[in-house]
Amino acid sequence: MNLKKGMLAVFLAALTVLSGCSLTETEELYSLPQPSKEYLQLQKLIDTEIASGCEYAAPTAGSQRQSVQLTDLDGDGTNEAVAFLRNQDQQLLVCVYRKTDGVYALTDRITGDGSAIGRVEYADLDGDGSREIIVSWEATAEMQLMTAYALGEGGASALLQASCLDFQVGDMNGDGRDDVMALRLDGGGGEMDLYTLSKRRDVLKKTAALSASLKTADRFRIASIAGGVPAAFVEGPYSESDSGNLLTDIVVFSGGGLKNITLDDATGDSRFKRHSGAYCTDIDGDGALDVPVPEKQFGLRDAPESSVFDWYTFSADGSSALCASSYHCYADGWYLLLPESWRGRVTARRTSTVAGEHAVVLALRDESGKAKDALTVYTLTDENRADRAKLGGRFVLMSSGTVVYAAEIDDSGAFSDGDDAQKAVGDRFRLITTDWITGAL
């Protein structure tokens, strides 16, 4: 052993003694994390099902799409494991594993027929402190069998069944317990069904009509309207021949039943139809879902992939109030919340011809119809984008990966939000994104 190797050996030996740990313990510090014994034991139980000819069959809709999900069903503070499988006979299975003293055991096996498992939700529908498993078995793309299962000592029992296109869970009637909203469409309108369970597990059903011209549903979700009132939103096309059109139906619980507060009784259709692909969203961040209405557009011919919207918040009585206006540049993936004084005056045009730079100029029309430039927004994608974002009077709005968004204020008096015009623009600038919970079918 040469001198350097000898010194290294002495150093390691001394370090081991001084630190009070062995080389084996030191190696353990750098080893990969090992699965817990509970996880390995659960995996062994599921592997038994796989060995018998089963395969994983994860849910295809909703936010809970894992093949194995951990959730507390009985309210004891310990998660159960729920596995979604398909056996060798193509029958769908939901296997529930309960944990006692750190050991999992298969306690419930639910079977269903269909091509796939659709949406899965967990909710206490009858108020007994335990959550039911609500699952939809897909028969076709347009039809599912929604079933709510209660788990007990005698095994799983079906409390509720209904055919539907999709379902959502939420407290619609304000009694503190979750309800099930089921969407049914027949190609010429449809209905919304509200299912509630009493403590004796009696099933009560309420129904509301949807727009007669609603062809299909693109979005279906339970959200809030003004005052935090829960409401079911349905959005979809109202014409098969005219693409890019949408309508919105909003259904609330009122007077002991369901009411479609957007329905025009004279026409049987929603009062909120639009030639636009924009869906409802909480545009102003107050917790209520808002409905977009395209505003009359001026001079957008040079920026065709853009729109100006007024956004309305609904109350439970069906009245609506303007809450915001916005300009959306779909081509570049951003939108701007407009100052109140800009409403009805915005025009837009593209000006950039430089590679890696898209520019949209927003101008404001005065009473004579003459437009004056107010703001230019740049979308920069070239390698020198960081430098180009600081040219002249430009300032950075946002940097997103390989894209930098910048702006230049042409008329500082166009913003009245405060004394910092650049901050006012930055606070109003947003990227067009797709949320995970969109209600998309």
C-alpha positions as CSV (number, residue, x, y, z in Angstrom):
1,M,0.0,0.0,0.0
2,N,1.5,3.3,-1.0
3,L,1.6,6.4,1.2
4,K,-1.4,8.1,-0.2
5,K,-3.6,5.0,0.1
6,G,-2.3,4.5,3.6
7,M,-3.2,8.0,4.7
8,L,-6.7,7.6,3.1
9,A,-7.3,4.4,5.1
10,V,-6.3,6.0,8.3
11,F,-8.5,9.1,7.6
12,L,-11.6,6.9,6.9
13,A,-10.9,4.8,10.0
14,A,-10.6,7.9,12.2
15,L,-13.7,9.5,10.6
16,T,-15.7,6.3,11.4
17,V,-14.5,6.3,15.0
18,L,-15.2,10.0,15.5
19,S,-18.6,9.9,14.0
20,G,-19.6,6.8,16.0
21,C,-21.0,5.0,13.0
22,S,-19.8,2.0,11.0
23,L,-19.1,1.9,7.3
24,T,-22.3,-0.2,7.0
25,E,-24.3,2.6,8.6
26,T,-22.6,5.1,6.3
27,E,-23.6,3.1,3.2
28,E,-27.3,3.0,4.5
29,L,-27.3,6.8,4.4
30,Y,-26.8,6.7,0.6
31,S,-29.2,3.8,-0.1
32,L,-32.5,4.3,-1.9
33,P,-35.7,4.5,0.3
34,Q,-37.3,1.2,0.8
35,P,-41.0,0.6,0.6
36,S,-42.7,0.1,3.9
37,K,-43.7,-3.4,5.1
38,E,-47.4,-2.3,4.9
39,Y,-47.0,-1.3,1.2
40,L,-45.2,-4.6,0.4
41,Q,-47.9,-6.6,2.1
42,L,-50.7,-4.7,0.2
43,Q,-48.8,-5.1,-3.1
44,K,-48.6,-8.9,-2.4
45,L,-52.4,-9.0,-2.0
46,I,-53.0,-7.2,-5.2
47,D,-50.4,-9.3,-7.0
48,T,-52.5,-12.3,-6.0
49,E,-55.4,-10.9,-8.0
50,I,-53.0,-10.2,-10.9
51,A,-51.7,-13.7,-10.8
52,S,-55.3,-15.0,-11.1
53,G,-55.7,-13.3,-14.5
54,C,-56.6,-9.7,-13.5
55,E,-55.2,-6.5,-14.8
56,Y,-55.3,-2.9,-13.7
57,A,-58.3,-0.9,-15.0
58,A,-57.9,2.7,-13.8
59,P,-60.9,5.1,-13.9
60,T,-61.0,7.1,-17.1
61,A,-62.8,10.2,-15.9
62,G,-62.5,12.7,-13.1
63,S,-59.5,13.7,-11.0
64,Q,-59.1,10.3,-9.3
65,R,-57.6,8.1,-12.0
66,Q,-55.0,6.0,-10.1
67,S,-55.3,2.2,-10.3
68,V,-54.9,2.0,-6.5
69,Q,-56.2,4.8,-4.3
70,L,-55.8,5.4,-0.6
71,T,-58.8,7.0,1.2
72,D,-60.5,6.9,4.6
73,L,-63.9,5.3,4.0
74,D,-65.1,4.6,7.5
75,G,-63.8,7.8,9.2
76,D,-61.5,6.1,11.7
77,G,-58.4,8.0,10.5
78,T,-56.8,5.1,8.7
79,N,-56.8,4.9,4.9
80,E,-58.3,2.0,3.1
81,A,-56.8,0.9,-0.2
82,V,-59.1,0.7,-3.2
83,A,-57.9,-1.2,-6.3
84,F,-59.5,-1.1,-9.8
85,L,-59.1,-4.2,-11.9
86,R,-60.5,-6.2,-14.7
87,N,-60.5,-10.0,-14.5
88,Q,-59.8,-12.6,-17.2
89,D,-63.6,-12.7,-18.1
90,Q,-63.4,-8.9,-18.8
91,Q,-65.5,-8.2,-15.7
92,L,-64.6,-5.0,-13.8
93,L,-63.7,-5.2,-10.1
94,V,-63.3,-2.8,-7.3
95,C,-61.4,-4.4,-4.4
96,V,-61.3,-2.7,-1.0
97,Y,-58.5,-3.5,1.5
98,R,-58.8,-2.5,5.1
99,K,-55.9,-2.1,7.4
100,T,-56.0,-3.5,11.0
101,D,-52.9,-3.3,13.3
102,G,-50.8,-2.4,10.2
103,V,-52.0,-5.4,8.2
104,Y,-54.2,-5.1,5.1
105,A,-56.9,-7.6,4.3
106,L,-59.4,-7.8,1.3
107,T,-62.8,-7.0,2.8
108,D,-65.0,-6.0,-0.1
109,R,-65.2,-7.0,-3.7
110,I,-67.5,-5.0,-6.1
111,T,-68.1,-6.2,-9.6
112,G,-69.5,-4.4,-12.5
113,D,-70.1,-4.8,-16.2
114,G,-69.0,-2.4,-19.0
115,S,-66.1,-1.5,-21.2
116,A,-64.3,0.6,-18.5
117,I,-64.7,2.3,-15.1
118,G,-65.6,5.9,-15.7
119,R,-65.7,8.3,-12.7
120,V,-65.0,7.4,-9.1
121,E,-66.0,9.5,-6.1
122,Y,-66.1,9.0,-2.3
123,A,-68.9,10.7,-0.3
124,D,-71.0,10.3,2.8
125,L,-74.4,10.4,1.2
126,D,-76.6,9.1,4.1
127,G,-74.8,11.0,6.9
128,D,-73.7,7.9,8.9
129,G,-70.1,9.0,9.1
130,S,-68.8,6.5,6.5
131,R,-68.2,7.3,2.9
132,E,-69.8,5.4,0.0
133,I,-68.0,4.5,-3.2
134,I,-69.7,6.0,-6.2
135,V,-68.6,4.6,-9.5
136,S,-69.8,4.7,-13.1
137,W,-69.6,1.6,-15.3
138,E,-69.2,2.6,-18.9
139,A,-71.7,0.8,-21.2
140,T,-71.1,3.1,-24.2
141,A,-69.5,6.5,-24.7
142,E,-73.0,8.1,-24.2
143,M,-74.3,5.9,-21.4
144,Q,-73.0,4.8,-18.0
145,L,-74.5,3.1,-15.0
146,M,-73.8,5.2,-11.9
147,T,-73.9,3.2,-8.7
148,A,-73.3,4.2,-5.1
149,Y,-72.1,1.4,-2.9
150,A,-72.2,1.3,0.9
151,L,-69.6,-0.9,2.6
152,G,-70.6,-2.9,5.7
153,E,-70.1,-6.2,7.5
154,G,-72.4,-8.0,5.1
155,G,-70.4,-6.7,2.1
156,A,-71.0,-4.0,-0.4
157,S,-74.6,-3.0,-1.1
158,A,-76.0,-0.7,-3.8
159,L,-77.8,2.3,-2.4
160,L,-78.5,4.1,-5.6
161,Q,-78.3,3.4,-9.4
162,A,-79.0,5.6,-12.4
163,S,-78.2,5.6,-16.1
164,C,-76.5,8.8,-17.1
165,L,-73.8,10.4,-19.3
166,D,-71.8,11.5,-16.2
167,F,-72.3,12.4,-12.6
168,Q,-70.9,14.9,-10.0
169,V,-70.9,14.9,-6.2
170,G,-71.6,18.0,-4.0
171,D,-73.9,19.4,-1.4
172,M,-76.5,21.0,-3.6
173,N,-79.3,21.5,-1.1
174,G,-77.2,22.8,1.8
175,D,-78.0,20.1,4.3
176,G,-74.3,19.4,5.0
177,R,-74.3,16.0,3.1
178,D,-73.1,15.3,-0.4
179,D,-75.6,14.7,-3.1
180,V,-75.3,13.2,-6.6
181,M,-76.0,15.2,-9.7
182,A,-76.5,13.0,-12.8
183,L,-76.5,14.3,-16.4
184,R,-78.7,12.8,-19.0
185,L,-78.7,13.8,-22.7
186,D,-80.7,12.4,-25.6
187,G,-79.4,14.4,-28.5
188,G,-82.2,16.9,-28.3
189,G,-81.7,18.5,-24.9
190,G,-81.7,16.5,-21.7
191,E,-82.2,16.7,-17.9
192,M,-80.3,17.0,-14.7
193,D,-81.2,14.7,-11.8
194,L,-80.5,15.4,-8.2
195,Y,-80.3,12.3,-5.9
196,T,-80.3,12.7,-2.2
197,L,-80.4,10.0,0.5
198,S,-82.2,10.3,3.8
199,K,-80.6,8.8,7.0
200,R,-82.8,5.8,6.4
201,R,-81.3,5.6,3.0
202,D,-84.5,6.5,1.1
203,V,-83.6,7.9,-2.3
204,L,-85.2,11.2,-3.3
205,K,-85.0,12.5,-6.9
206,K,-85.4,16.0,-8.3
207,T,-85.2,16.9,-12.0
208,A,-84.6,20.0,-14.1
209,A,-84.8,20.4,-17.8
210,L,-81.7,21.5,-19.9
211,S,-81.7,23.5,-23.1
212,A,-83.6,21.8,-25.9
213,S,-80.9,22.6,-28.4
214,L,-78.0,21.2,-26.3
215,K,-76.5,18.5,-28.5
216,T,-73.7,17.1,-26.3
217,A,-71.9,18.1,-23.2
218,D,-68.3,19.3,-23.2
219,R,-68.2,20.4,-19.5
220,F,-70.2,19.3,-16.5
221,R,-69.2,20.4,-13.0
222,I,-70.5,21.6,-9.6
223,A,-69.2,25.0,-8.6
224,S,-70.3,28.1,-6.9
225,I,-72.2,31.1,-8.1
226,A,-72.6,34.5,-6.3
227,G,-72.9,34.2,-2.5
228,G,-71.2,30.7,-2.5
229,V,-74.4,29.0,-3.7
230,P,-73.6,25.6,-5.2
231,A,-74.7,25.1,-8.8
232,A,-74.3,22.5,-11.6
233,F,-72.9,23.9,-14.8
234,V,-73.4,22.2,-18.2
235,E,-71.7,23.5,-21.4
236,G,-71.9,22.2,-24.9
237,P,-72.6,23.0,-28.5
238,Y,-76.2,23.9,-29.6
239,S,-75.7,23.4,-33.3
240,E,-74.2,20.5,-35.3
241,S,-73.7,22.5,-38.5
242,D,-72.1,25.6,-36.9
243,S,-68.8,24.9,-35.2
244,G,-67.4,27.0,-32.4
245,N,-70.7,27.6,-30.6
246,L,-71.6,27.0,-27.0
247,L,-74.4,27.4,-24.5
248,T,-74.4,27.3,-20.7
249,D,-77.0,25.8,-18.5
250,I,-76.8,26.6,-14.7
251,V,-78.9,24.5,-12.3
252,V,-79.5,25.3,-8.6
253,F,-81.5,23.9,-5.8
254,S,-84.3,26.3,-5.1
255,G,-87.8,26.0,-3.4
256,G,-87.3,22.4,-2.6
257,G,-86.5,21.4,-6.2
258,L,-84.1,22.0,-9.1
259,K,-84.2,25.1,-11.2
260,N,-82.4,26.0,-14.5
261,I,-81.8,29.7,-13.9
262,T,-80.4,30.3,-17.4
263,L,-83.4,28.8,-19.2
264,D,-85.7,31.0,-21.3
265,D,-89.2,29.5,-20.9
266,A,-90.3,31.0,-24.2
267,T,-87.6,29.3,-26.3
268,G,-86.7,26.3,-24.1
269,D,-83.1,27.3,-24.5
270,S,-80.4,29.0,-22.4
271,R,-80.2,32.7,-22.6
272,F,-76.5,32.4,-22.8
273,K,-75.5,31.2,-26.2
274,R,-72.3,32.3,-27.8
275,H,-70.2,31.8,-30.9
276,S,-67.1,31.2,-29.0
277,G,-65.1,28.3,-27.6
278,A,-64.6,29.9,-24.2
279,Y,-65.9,28.0,-21.2
280,C,-67.0,29.3,-17.9
281,T,-64.2,30.1,-15.4
282,D,-63.6,32.1,-12.2
283,I,-62.2,35.0,-14.1
284,D,-62.0,37.4,-11.2
285,G,-60.9,35.0,-8.5
286,D,-63.8,35.5,-6.1
287,G,-64.7,31.8,-6.0
288,A,-67.8,32.0,-8.3
289,L,-67.8,30.5,-11.8
290,D,-68.4,33.2,-14.4
291,V,-70.0,33.0,-17.8
292,P,-68.3,34.6,-20.9
293,V,-70.3,36.7,-23.3
294,P,-68.4,37.8,-26.5
295,E,-68.3,41.6,-26.7
296,K,-68.8,43.4,-30.0
297,Q,-65.4,43.5,-31.6
298,F,-63.8,46.2,-33.6
299,G,-60.8,45.9,-35.9
300,L,-59.8,42.4,-34.8
301,R,-59.4,41.3,-38.4
302,D,-55.6,41.7,-38.1
303,A,-55.7,39.5,-35.0
304,P,-58.2,36.8,-35.9
305,E,-57.3,34.4,-33.1
306,S,-58.4,36.7,-30.4
307,S,-61.6,37.7,-28.5
308,V,-63.0,40.3,-26.1
309,F,-65.3,39.0,-23.4
310,D,-67.6,40.4,-20.8
311,W,-67.9,38.0,-17.8
312,Y,-71.1,37.6,-15.7
313,T,-71.6,36.2,-12.3
314,F,-75.0,34.7,-11.6
315,S,-77.2,34.8,-8.5
316,A,-79.6,32.0,-7.4
317,D,-82.6,34.0,-8.6
318,G,-81.2,34.0,-12.2
319,S,-80.0,37.6,-12.2
320,S,-76.5,38.3,-13.5
321,A,-74.0,41.0,-13.0
322,L,-71.0,42.0,-15.0
323,C,-67.8,41.2,-13.0
324,A,-65.0,41.6,-15.5
325,S,-64.0,42.1,-19.2
326,S,-61.0,40.5,-20.9
327,Y,-59.0,40.4,-24.1
328,H,-57.9,36.9,-25.1
329,C,-55.1,36.2,-27.5
330,Y,-55.5,32.5,-28.3
331,A,-52.7,32.5,-30.9
332,D,-50.1,33.4,-28.3
333,G,-51.8,31.8,-25.2
334,W,-52.4,34.8,-23.0
335,Y,-55.2,37.1,-21.9
336,L,-55.6,40.5,-20.2
337,L,-58.2,41.6,-17.7
338,L,-59.3,45.0,-19.0
339,P,-59.7,48.2,-17.0
340,E,-63.4,49.1,-16.6
341,S,-62.8,52.2,-18.8
342,W,-61.7,50.0,-21.7
343,R,-65.0,48.1,-22.0
344,G,-66.5,48.4,-25.5
345,R,-63.5,50.3,-26.9
346,V,-60.7,47.7,-27.5
347,T,-59.3,47.0,-30.9
348,A,-56.3,44.9,-31.7
349,R,-53.8,44.3,-34.4
350,R,-50.6,42.4,-35.0
351,T,-47.5,44.3,-36.0
352,S,-44.4,42.1,-35.6
353,T,-42.7,40.5,-38.5
354,V,-39.4,39.7,-36.6
355,A,-38.7,36.0,-36.2
356,G,-39.3,34.7,-32.7
357,E,-41.4,37.8,-31.8
358,H,-45.2,38.2,-31.9
359,A,-46.6,41.6,-31.0
360,V,-50.2,42.5,-30.4
361,V,-51.2,46.2,-30.1
362,L,-54.2,47.0,-28.1
363,A,-55.8,50.3,-29.0
364,L,-58.7,52.3,-27.6
365,R,-61.5,53.9,-29.7
366,D,-62.7,57.3,-28.7
367,E,-66.2,58.7,-29.3
368,S,-65.4,59.5,-32.9
369,G,-64.3,55.9,-33.5
370,K,-60.6,56.9,-33.8
371,A,-58.3,54.4,-32.2
372,K,-55.2,55.3,-30.1
373,D,-52.6,52.8,-29.2
374,A,-52.6,51.9,-25.5
375,L,-50.5,48.8,-24.9
376,T,-48.3,46.4,-26.9
377,V,-47.8,42.8,-25.6
378,Y,-44.9,40.8,-27.0
379,T,-44.5,37.0,-27.1
380,L,-40.8,36.3,-27.4
381,T,-39.4,32.8,-28.3
382,D,-36.0,33.5,-29.9
383,E,-32.7,32.8,-28.2
384,N,-32.2,36.5,-27.4
385,R,-35.7,36.7,-25.9
386,A,-34.5,38.0,-22.5
387,D,-32.6,40.9,-24.1
388,R,-35.5,41.7,-26.5
389,A,-37.9,41.9,-23.5
390,K,-36.0,44.9,-22.3
391,L,-35.7,46.9,-25.6
392,G,-36.9,50.5,-25.5
393,G,-39.7,50.9,-23.0
394,R,-40.5,47.2,-22.7
395,F,-40.8,45.4,-19.4
396,V,-41.2,41.7,-18.5
397,L,-44.6,40.4,-17.7
398,M,-43.8,36.7,-17.3
399,S,-41.3,34.1,-18.2
400,S,-42.6,30.7,-18.9
401,G,-40.0,28.1,-20.0
402,T,-38.8,29.0,-23.4
403,V,-41.2,32.0,-23.8
404,V,-40.9,35.5,-22.4
405,Y,-43.9,37.8,-22.3
406,A,-43.2,41.5,-22.3
407,A,-45.2,44.7,-22.7
408,E,-44.8,48.3,-23.6
409,I,-47.2,51.0,-22.5
410,D,-48.0,53.4,-25.4
411,D,-50.3,55.6,-23.4
412,S,-49.6,55.6,-19.7
413,G,-52.9,57.4,-19.0
414,A,-54.9,54.4,-20.2
415,F,-54.3,52.7,-16.8
416,S,-56.0,54.1,-13.7
417,D,-55.3,51.3,-11.3
418,G,-52.7,53.3,-9.4
419,D,-49.5,55.2,-9.8
420,D,-47.5,52.1,-11.0
421,A,-48.8,51.5,-14.5
422,Q,-46.3,48.6,-15.2
423,K,-47.5,46.8,-12.1
424,A,-51.1,47.4,-13.1
425,V,-50.5,45.7,-16.4
426,G,-48.6,42.8,-14.8
427,D,-51.4,42.2,-12.3
428,R,-53.9,41.9,-15.2
429,F,-51.9,39.6,-17.4
430,R,-52.6,35.9,-17.4
431,L,-51.7,32.8,-19.4
432,I,-54.4,30.7,-20.9
433,T,-54.2,27.4,-19.2
434,T,-56.2,24.2,-18.7
435,D,-57.1,23.5,-15.1
436,W,-57.0,19.9,-13.9
437,I,-60.6,20.1,-12.6
438,T,-62.4,21.5,-15.7
439,G,-65.4,19.2,-15.7
440,A,-64.4,18.1,-19.2
441,L,-66.2,14.9,-20.3
